[in-house]
Amino acid sequence: MQAKGKVIAVTGAGSGIGRELALLLLTKGAKVAGVDVNAAALARTAALAGNRATEFAEFVTDITDRSAVEALPGQVIARFGTVDGIINNAGIIQPFLRLKDLDYGTIERVLNVNLLGTLFVTKAFFALPAATARGAHRQPVEHGRLCSRPRPDHLWGRQSRREAVVRRSWG
Ligand SMILES: NC(=O)c1ccc[n+]([C@@H]2O[C@H](COP(=O)([O-])OP(=O)(O)OC[C@H]3O[C@@H](n4cnc5c(N)ncnc54)[C@H](O)[C@@H]3O)[C@@H](O)[C@H]2O)c1
């Protein structure tokens, strides 16, 4: 699928990989619904979009808030008329501790965002009728992982990672 003319929702578009994915999709001619819990960060992504900023819409949403997430597809369609795909990128990492040293509050926070939040987003967009969205939203792109392991390449490679995600999905 080519990115040009497509409407893609990107969670975690306020920073890091999500921001880079959003900006790359915009340069490829896509419209991007940027979703993030951090309003200021999302506004910064919009500012970085430059002359493509009109094709970027900000949706300040906590993906662990199920009712807010359920309202999201309708808001994206109200703004762009349709939705073609979602990139489940938003996520948090736990401190790099041994399991025995991780407290349950931290474990639950990570599971709520990375597992349930991702599930809420995917399910909300999958609920759209094919006539409303163009169908491709039923193939969500996941690129985070539930738990991160400490490896040096966690600190590098954002550029190649975002290129790989977009190339694999939208040409
Ligand atoms: N950076 C890496 O090397 C690396 C490695 C493995 C996995 N990942 C995963 O890739 C994804 C992006 O990583 P990153 O380094 O760009 O992270 P980041 O922290 O720079 O960006 C994550 C974004 O998600 C947003 N977010 C967090 N919780 C949210 C919530 N509840 N609702 C909505 N938005 C929320 C944050 O505000 C932030 O803007 C994450 O899921 C991360 O776990 C990253």
The ligand as an SDF file (V2000), in Angstrom:
LIG
                    3D

 44 48  0  0  0  0  0  0  0  0999 V2000
   13.4840    3.4180   21.4270 N   0  0  0  0  0  0  0  0  0  0  0  0
   13.7880    2.1290   21.3490 C   0  0  0  0  0  0  0  0  0  0  0  0
   14.9550    1.7490   21.1220 O   0  0  0  0  0  0  0  0  0  0  0  0
   12.7010    1.0730   21.5180 C   0  0  0  0  0  0  0  0  0  0  0  0
   13.0660   -0.2550   21.5850 C   0  0  0  0  0  0  0  0  0  0  0  0
   12.0700   -1.2370   21.7120 C   0  0  0  0  0  0  0  0  0  0  0  0
   10.7410   -0.8550   21.7590 C   0  0  0  0  0  0  0  0  0  0  0  0
   10.4280    0.4430   21.7150 N   0  0  0  0  0  0  0  0  0  0  0  0
    9.0220    0.7660   21.7360 C   0  0  0  0  0  0  0  0  0  0  0  0
    8.7160    1.6190   20.6530 O   0  0  0  0  0  0  0  0  0  0  0  0
    7.7310    2.5590   21.0350 C   0  0  0  0  0  0  0  0  0  0  0  0
    8.2420    3.9870   20.8570 C   0  0  0  0  0  0  0  0  0  0  0  0
    9.4800    4.1290   21.5570 O   0  0  0  0  0  0  0  0  0  0  0  0
   10.1530    5.5550   21.7320 P   0  0  0  0  0  0  0  0  0  0  0  0
   11.5580    5.3050   22.1270 O   0  0  0  0  0  0  0  0  0  0  0  0
    9.8530    6.3860   20.5500 O   0  0  0  0  0  0  0  0  0  0  0  0
    9.3540    6.0850   23.0250 O   0  0  0  0  0  0  0  0  0  0  0  0
    9.0660    7.5800   23.5030 P   0  0  0  0  0  0  0  0  0  0  0  0
    8.9460    7.5200   24.9790 O   0  0  0  0  0  0  0  0  0  0  0  0
   10.0250    8.5520   22.9120 O   0  0  0  0  0  0  0  0  0  0  0  0
    7.6360    7.8800   22.8440 O   0  0  0  0  0  0  0  0  0  0  0  0
    6.4920    7.2080   23.2900 C   0  0  0  0  0  0  0  0  0  0  0  0
    5.3180    8.1500   23.1210 C   0  0  0  0  0  0  0  0  0  0  0  0
    4.1600    7.4390   23.5780 O   0  0  0  0  0  0  0  0  0  0  0  0
    3.3950    8.3400   24.3550 C   0  0  0  0  0  0  0  0  0  0  0  0
    2.5920    7.6020   25.3220 N   0  0  0  0  0  0  0  0  0  0  0  0
    3.0290    6.9470   26.4240 C   0  0  0  0  0  0  0  0  0  0  0  0
    1.9950    6.4550   27.0960 N   0  0  0  0  0  0  0  0  0  0  0  0
    0.8820    6.8060   26.4180 C   0  0  0  0  0  0  0  0  0  0  0  0
   -0.5040    6.6130   26.6370 C   0  0  0  0  0  0  0  0  0  0  0  0
   -0.9540    5.9580   27.7250 N   0  0  0  0  0  0  0  0  0  0  0  0
   -1.3850    7.0950   25.7330 N   0  0  0  0  0  0  0  0  0  0  0  0
   -0.9390    7.7780   24.6390 C   0  0  0  0  0  0  0  0  0  0  0  0
    0.3550    8.0150   24.3950 N   0  0  0  0  0  0  0  0  0  0  0  0
    1.2570    7.5370   25.2750 C   0  0  0  0  0  0  0  0  0  0  0  0
    4.3900    9.2430   25.0590 C   0  0  0  0  0  0  0  0  0  0  0  0
    3.7970   10.4670   25.4960 O   0  0  0  0  0  0  0  0  0  0  0  0
    5.4300    9.4310   23.9680 C   0  0  0  0  0  0  0  0  0  0  0  0
    5.1650   10.5650   23.1950 O   0  0  0  0  0  0  0  0  0  0  0  0
    7.3900    2.2650   22.4930 C   0  0  0  0  0  0  0  0  0  0  0  0
    6.2720    1.3960   22.4920 O   0  0  0  0  0  0  0  0  0  0  0  0
    8.6250    1.5570   22.9880 C   0  0  0  0  0  0  0  0  0  0  0  0
    8.3500    0.7330   24.0750 O   0  0  0  0  0  0  0  0  0  0  0  0
   11.3490    1.4190   21.6000 C   0  0  0  0  0  0  0  0  0  0  0  0
  1  2  1  0
  2  3  2  0
  2  4  1  0
  4  5  1  0
  4 44  2  0
  5  6  2  0
  6  7  1  0
  7  8  2  0
  8  9  1  0
  8 44  1  0
  9 10  1  0
  9 42  1  0
 10 11  1  0
 11 12  1  0
 11 40  1  0
 12 13  1  0
 13 14  1  0
 14 15  2  0
 14 16  1  0
 14 17  1  0
 17 18  1  0
 18 19  2  0
 18 20  1  0
 18 21  1  0
 21 22  1  0
 22 23  1  0
 23 24  1  0
 23 38  1  0
 24 25  1  0
 25 26  1  0
 25 36  1  0
 26 27  1  0
 26 35  1  0
 27 28  2  0
 28 29  1  0
 29 30  1  0
 29 35  2  0
 30 31  1  0
 30 32  2  0
 32 33  1  0
 33 34  2  0
 34 35  1  0
 36 37  1  0
 36 38  1  0
 38 39  1  0
 40 41  1  0
 40 42  1  0
 42 43  1  0
M  CHG  2   8   1  16  -1
M  END
$$$$
